[in-house]
Amino acid sequence: MLMFILGVIFVIPVCFLNVVSWWLVQLVISIMGFFFMLCINMGMCYENMSYMFGYDLLSYGLVMLSFWICGLMIMASGLVYNGKCYYNLFMVFVMLLLLMLICAFLSMSMLSFYIFFEGSLIPTLMLILGWGYQPERIRAGIYLLFYTLFASLPLLVGLLLLNNNLGSLNFCVFYEYKEFNVFMYLCLIFAFLVKMPMFLVHLWLPSAHVEAPISGSMILAGVLLKLGGYGLIRLLNIMLLCCVSYSFIWIGVSLVGGVLIGLVCLRQVDLKSMIAYSSVAHMGMVLSGIMVYNMVGVGGSYLMMIAHGLCSSGLFCISNIVYERIGSRSLLINKGLMVIMPSLSLWWFLLCSSNMAAPPSLNLLAEIMLINSVLSWNVLSFMLISLMSFFGAAYSLFLYSYSQHGSMYSGIYSCMNVSVCEYLLLFLHWFPLNFLIVRGDLFFMCI
């Protein structure tokens, strides 16, 4: 595993080359992602272990997603390169963020995972503060920083106490620890609940998405939210008794919050804000699947994390393509896009349909698994989970129909072109999202 970690580290000086660095770095990320794809691990046993780094199927999918999204981040940020907006420094922060994510997912120790979990916050904050759009990005960055730091200090204290009791924080030697109390249980999971984010502690996410550049929105929605779910899945093995006792709280909050967030999405007029709130609804479904703690629930949560990472990142990309040409993200202005960008309307339809879990997207299989797992926990939850699915379809259809149809704003051009690079960017989001379902059985092996 040191091969990939050192490869990312050695690419960082390449970012300071004058002319070819932008495309060279993107090429190197693609090559490293391809070689990592060849190292597939189809089980829950760790492979390629070296210096406390290794991976199983759970880690493998999320590291592969990190390579994929970071490569697409550079492809989507053409304005940074064309406008000479400190693009060398931009690539350095992207590579540092990729390094932190790879090290976090490949860590075999909970303490080293915590260090890289927190380390990923700094490059993300720099991307928001340095290349954000509005002056409010400073407030959004502070929201992101302090929400995460406030919840992370109890996690560090809990990990140190756990190390004192178990003698190790290595994932391979984790076993069920029966002396948990409520205080320690909350300390260990609260940081991951904020990072996902769970409803009631989600307020940092919409503001961070709205003020972040397209690269920041892609990595936030694509990978960083998955750190919370990944940490919960790793810790649940040692907290089985507490999880069974208190899971009804988190499942109830997630299901009620998902319904309320669906209603909030229907009232949004900002494209990025609507997509950000839909991320909260999807991650609420992921959290409920994890907290049910059965095989179908954990497998469905893992599947939804991969599917949401691709779908939400693609929606942010296509909204940014519109924003770069029209200069506004408001749905009140972005109407009748089918007239001025007809070739982009198909991609709006494909990504919105994937967001509402239409076949053959990966979201469909994930939602079927998650609905089955939640219903097996309590049949009465069918009312909330059905409302979540209904509102998910409602705001996806609302986003597509309201943006593509209607009277065109008279202050914009009659026709706008979309470049081949942007079509490729959208295709690279949509293709794995809809063709991974062909081998959806592989995702069951993570359990």
C-alpha positions in Angstrom: 0.0 0.0 0.0 3.0 2.3 0.4 3.3 2.2 -3.4 0.1 4.3 -3.8 0.8 6.5 -0.7 4.3 7.4 -1.9 3.0 7.8 -5.4 0.6 10.5 -4.3 3.4 12.2 -2.2 5.8 12.2 -5.1 3.2 13.8 -7.4 2.9 16.9 -5.2 6.2 18.5 -6.5 5.0 17.9 -10.0 2.1 20.4 -9.3 4.6 23.3 -9.5 5.7 22.7 -13.1 4.6 25.6 -15.2 2.7 24.3 -18.3 2.1 20.5 -18.3 1.4 20.1 -14.6 -2.4 20.3 -14.8 -2.9 17.5 -17.3 0.1 15.5 -16.0 -1.3 15.4 -12.5 -4.7 14.3 -13.8 -3.1 11.6 -15.9 -1.0 10.3 -12.9 -4.2 10.1 -10.7 -6.0 8.1 -13.5 -3.0 5.7 -13.8 -2.8 5.2 -10.0 -6.5 4.6 -9.9 -6.3 2.0 -12.7 -3.5 0.1 -10.9 -5.4 0.2 -7.6 -8.4 -1.2 -9.5 -6.3 -4.2 -10.5 -5.6 -4.9 -6.8 -9.2 -5.8 -6.0 -9.9 -7.5 -2.7 -13.1 -9.5 -2.7 -13.3 -10.4 1.0 -13.2 -8.9 4.5 -9.6 -10.2 5.1 -6.9 -7.6 4.9 -4.5 -7.8 2.1 -1.2 -6.0 1.1 -0.5 -5.1 4.7 2.5 -2.8 5.3 3.2 -0.4 8.1 -0.3 -0.5 9.5 -1.9 0.0 6.1 -4.0 -2.5 4.4 -7.4 -2.9 2.8 -10.4 -5.1 2.6 -13.5 -4.8 0.3 -14.9 -2.0 2.4 -11.8 0.1 2.2 -11.2 -0.9 -1.5 -14.4 0.6 -2.8 -14.0 3.9 -0.9 -10.3 4.3 -2.0 -11.3 3.6 -5.6 -14.0 6.2 -5.2 -11.4 8.7 -3.8 -9.2 8.2 -6.9 -12.1 8.5 -9.2 -13.6 11.7 -7.7 -10.2 13.5 -7.3 -9.4 12.9 -10.9 -12.8 14.3 -12.0 -12.3 17.3 -9.6 -9.3 18.5 -11.7 -11.3 17.9 -14.9 -14.2 19.9 -13.6 -12.1 22.9 -12.4 -11.2 24.2 -15.9 -11.9 27.8 -14.9 -9.1 27.6 -12.2 -6.6 26.6 -14.9 -7.8 28.9 -17.7 -8.1 31.9 -15.3 -4.7 31.2 -13.8 -6.2 31.3 -10.3 -3.2 29.8 -8.5 -3.8 26.5 -10.1 -0.5 25.0 -8.9 -1.6 25.6 -5.3 -5.0 24.2 -6.1 -3.5 20.9 -7.3 -1.4 20.7 -4.2 -4.4 20.9 -2.0 -6.3 18.3 -4.1 -3.3 15.9 -3.8 -3.0 16.5 -0.1 -6.7 15.8 0.3 -6.4 12.6 -1.8 -3.4 11.5 0.4 -5.4 12.0 3.6 -8.4 10.1 2.2 -6.3 7.2 1.0 -4.4 7.0 4.3 -7.7 7.2 6.3 -9.4 4.4 4.3 -6.2 2.2 4.3 -5.5 2.6 8.0 -5.8 -0.6 10.1 -5.6 1.3 13.4 -8.5 3.4 14.7 -6.1 6.0 16.0 -4.3 6.5 12.7 -7.8 6.6 11.0 -8.7 9.4 13.4 -5.6 11.4 12.6 -6.2 11.3 8.8 -9.9 11.8 9.4 -9.1 15.1 11.0 -6.3 15.8 8.5 -8.7 15.8 5.6 -10.4 18.8 7.1 -7.5 21.2 6.4 -7.2 20.8 2.6 -11.0 21.0 2.3 -11.1 24.2 4.3 -8.3 25.7 2.1 -10.3 24.8 -1.1 -13.4 26.5 0.3 -11.6 29.6 1.5 -9.3 30.0 -1.4 -11.5 29.2 -4.4 -15.0 29.8 -3.1 -17.4 32.1 -4.8 -18.9 34.5 -2.2 -17.5 36.3 0.9 -19.8 34.1 3.0 -17.3 31.2 2.3 -15.4 32.3 5.5 -18.5 31.7 7.6 -19.1 28.4 5.8 -15.5 27.3 6.5 -15.8 28.2 10.2 -19.1 26.1 10.3 -17.3 23.2 8.8 -14.3 23.5 11.0 -16.0 23.9 14.4 -18.8 21.5 13.8 -16.2 18.8 13.1 -13.7 19.8 15.8 -16.4 20.1 18.5 -17.4 16.5 17.9 -13.9 15.1 17.4 -12.4 15.8 20.8 -14.7 13.4 22.6 -13.8 10.8 19.9 -10.1 11.2 20.7 -10.8 10.8 24.5 -13.0 7.8 23.8 -10.3 6.2 21.6 -7.6 6.7 24.3 -9.9 5.1 26.9 -10.7 2.2 24.6 -7.0 1.7 23.9 -6.4 1.6 27.7 -9.1 -1.1 28.1 -8.5 -3.2 25.0 -4.7 -2.8 24.7 -4.9 -2.1 21.0 -6.9 -0.1 18.5 -6.1 -2.4 15.5 -9.2 -3.4 13.5 -8.0 -7.0 13.3 -8.1 -7.5 17.0 -11.3 -5.6 17.7 -13.7 -7.7 19.7 -17.0 -7.1 21.5 -16.4 -5.0 24.6 -19.1 -5.4 27.2 -18.2 -2.6 29.6 -19.4 0.2 27.5 -21.5 3.0 29.1 -23.6 5.6 27.4 -21.0 8.3 27.8 -18.3 6.3 26.0 -20.7 5.2 23.3 -21.7 8.8 22.5 -18.1 9.9 22.5 -17.1 7.3 20.0 -20.0 7.8 17.5 -20.9 11.5 17.7 -18.0 12.7 15.5 -19.1 10.3 12.8 -22.8 11.3 13.1 -21.8 14.9 12.5 -19.5 14.0 9.6 -22.2 12.0 7.8 -24.2 14.4 8.6 -27.1 13.3 10.7 -30.3 15.4 10.8 -30.1 18.1 13.5 -26.3 18.4 13.2 -26.3 18.9 9.4 -26.4 22.7 9.2 -22.7 23.0 8.2 -23.2 20.9 5.0 -25.6 23.2 2.9 -23.5 26.3 3.7 -20.3 24.6 2.9 -21.7 23.2 -0.4 -23.1 26.5 -1.5 -19.9 28.5 -0.9 -17.4 25.8 -2.0 -16.0 25.7 -5.6 -17.1 22.8 -7.7 -14.1 20.7 -6.6 -14.9 21.3 -3.0 -18.6 20.3 -3.5 -17.6 17.2 -5.4 -15.2 15.9 -2.8 -17.5 16.8 0.1 -20.4 15.0 -1.4 -18.4 12.2 -3.1 -16.0 11.1 -0.4 -15.8 13.1 2.8 -19.3 12.3 3.9 -18.4 8.6 3.6 -15.8 8.9 6.3 -18.6 9.0 8.9 -20.3 5.9 7.6 -17.0 4.1 7.3 -16.0 4.9 10.9 -19.4 3.8 12.2 -19.2 0.4 10.4 -15.7 -0.1 11.8 -16.7 0.7 15.4 -20.0 -1.2 15.5 -18.3 -4.5 16.0 -17.1 -3.6 19.5 -20.3 -1.8 20.5 -22.9 -4.4 19.7 -24.8 -4.3 23.0 -25.0 -0.5 23.0 -25.9 -0.4 19.3 -28.8 -2.8 19.9 -30.0 -0.8 22.9 -29.8 2.8 21.5 -30.1 2.3 17.8 -33.8 3.3 17.8 -32.8 6.9 18.6 -30.6 7.3 15.5 -32.9 5.4 13.2 -35.9 7.5 14.4 -34.0 10.8 13.9 -32.7 9.7 10.5 -36.2 8.7 9.2 -38.0 11.7 10.5 -35.2 13.9 9.4 -35.2 12.4 5.9 -38.9 13.2 5.5 -38.4 16.8 6.7 -35.3 17.3 4.5 -37.4 16.1 1.5 -39.9 18.8 2.3 -37.1 21.3 2.6 -35.7 20.3 -0.8 -39.1 21.1 -2.4 -38.8 24.7 -1.2 -35.2 25.4 -2.4 -34.5 27.8 -5.2 -30.7 27.3 -5.3 -29.5 24.4 -7.4 -26.5 23.6 -5.1 -28.5 24.0 -2.0 -31.1 21.5 -3.2 -28.5 18.9 -4.1 -26.8 19.5 -0.8 -30.0 18.9 1.2 -30.7 15.8 -0.8 -27.3 14.5 0.4 -28.5 14.9 3.9 -31.6 12.8 3.1 -29.6 10.0 1.5 -27.0 9.9 4.3 -29.9 9.6 6.8 -31.0 6.5 5.0 -27.4 5.2 5.1 -27.3 5.9 8.9 -30.5 4.0 9.5 -29.2 1.0 7.5 -26.0 0.9 9.6 -27.8 1.3 12.9 -30.2 -1.6 12.1 -27.1 -3.7 12.3 -28.0 -6.6 10.1 -26.3 -7.9 7.0 -28.6 -6.4 4.4 -28.5 -3.0 6.2 -24.8 -2.7 6.3 -24.4 -3.9 2.7 -27.1 -1.5 1.5 -25.4 1.4 3.4 -22.1 0.6 1.7 -23.8 0.4 -1.6 -25.6 3.7 -1.1 -22.3 5.4 -0.1 -20.7 4.4 -3.4 -23.9 5.3 -5.4 -24.4 8.6 -3.7 -20.8 9.6 -4.1 -21.1 9.3 -7.9 -24.6 10.6 -8.3 -24.3 13.7 -6.1 -20.9 14.6 -7.5 -22.4 14.4 -11.0 -25.3 16.6 -10.1 -22.9 19.2 -8.7 -20.9 19.1 -11.9 -23.9 19.6 -14.2 -25.2 22.5 -12.0 -21.7 24.1 -12.2 -21.7 23.8 -16.0 -25.0 25.8 -16.0 -23.6 28.3 -13.4 -20.5 29.0 -15.5 -22.6 30.0 -18.5 -25.5 31.8 -17.0 -23.9 33.2 -13.8 -26.7 32.2 -11.5 -27.7 29.0 -9.6 -31.3 30.3 -9.0 -34.1 28.1 -10.3 -36.0 31.3 -10.9 -33.5 32.2 -13.7 -32.4 28.7 -14.8 -35.6 27.8 -16.5 -36.1 26.6 -20.1 -32.6 25.1 -20.2 -33.8 22.6 -22.8 -34.1 25.4 -25.3 -30.6 27.0 -24.7 -28.7 23.8 -23.9 -30.6 21.0 -25.5 -27.8 18.5 -25.6 -27.3 18.8 -21.8 -31.0 18.0 -21.0 -30.3 14.3 -21.5 -27.6 14.4 -18.8 -30.0 16.3 -16.5 -32.5 13.5 -17.0 -30.0 10.7 -16.5 -28.6 12.1 -13.2 -31.9 13.2 -11.8 -33.4 9.8 -12.5 -30.4 8.1 -10.8 -30.9 10.4 -7.8 -34.5 9.2 -7.5 -33.3 5.5 -7.6 -34.7 4.7 -11.0 -33.4 1.5 -12.7 -30.7 0.6 -13.6 -28.8 2.8 -11.2 -26.9 1.6 -8.2 -29.2 3.7 -6.0 -32.1 1.4 -6.8 -30.4 -1.7 -5.4 -29.1 0.3 -2.4 -32.6 1.6 -1.6 -34.2 -1.8 -1.9 -31.7 -3.3 0.5 -32.1 -0.4 3.0 -35.9 -0.5 2.9 -35.8 -4.2 3.6 -33.4 -3.8 6.5 -35.4 -1.0 8.1 -38.7 -2.9 7.7 -37.2 -6.0 9.2 -36.3 -3.8 12.3 -39.8 -2.4 12.7 -42.7 -2.8 10.3 -44.2 0.6 11.5 -41.3 2.4 9.9 -42.7 1.7 6.5 -44.6 5.0 6.7 -41.5 7.1 7.1 -39.3 5.1 4.7 -42.0 5.3 2.0 -42.3 9.1 2.5 -38.5 9.4 2.2 -38.6 7.5 -1.1 -41.6 9.5 -2.4 -40.0 12.9 -1.5 -36.7 11.7 -3.1 -38.6 11.2 -6.4 -40.6 14.4 -5.9 -37.6 16.8 -5.5 -35.6 15.0 -8.3 -38.5 15.5 -10.7 -39.0 19.0 -9.5 -35.3 19.8 -10.1 -35.5 18.4 -13.7 -38.8 19.8 -14.7 -38.3 23.2 -13.2 -34.9 23.7 -14.7 -35.6 22.2 -18.2 -39.1 23.6 -18.9 -40.7 26.9 -18.5 -40.1 30.4 -20.0 -36.4 31.2 -20.8 -34.9 34.2 -19.0 -34.6 36.9 -21.6 -31.2 38.1 -20.4 -29.2 35.0 -21.6 -28.2 33.8 -25.0 -30.4 31.7 -27.2 -28.0 28.8 -27.5 -24.9 27.6 -25.5 -22.4 25.0 -26.3 -21.0 22.3 -24.0 -17.5 21.1 -24.5 -16.5 17.5 -25.1 -14.5 17.6 -21.8 -17.7 18.4 -19.9 -19.6 15.6 -21.6 -16.8 13.2 -20.7 -16.9 14.4 -17.1 -20.7 13.7 -16.9 -20.3 10.3 -18.6 -17.6 9.3 -16.1 -20.0 9.9 -13.3 -23.0 8.2 -14.9 -21.3 5.1 -16.4 -20.1 3.5 -13.2 -23.2 4.5 -11.4 -25.4 2.5 -13.8 -23.2 -0.4 -14.7 -21.9 -1.4 -11.3 -25.3 -2.8 -10.6 -24.5 -5.6 -13.1 -22.2 -7.0 -10.4 -24.2 -5.8 -7.4 -23.6 -9.1 -5.6 -20.0 -8.1 -5.0 -21.1 -5.5 -2.5 -22.6 -8.1 -0.3 -19.1 -9.5 0.3 -18.3 -6.5 2.5 -20.4 -8.1 5.2 
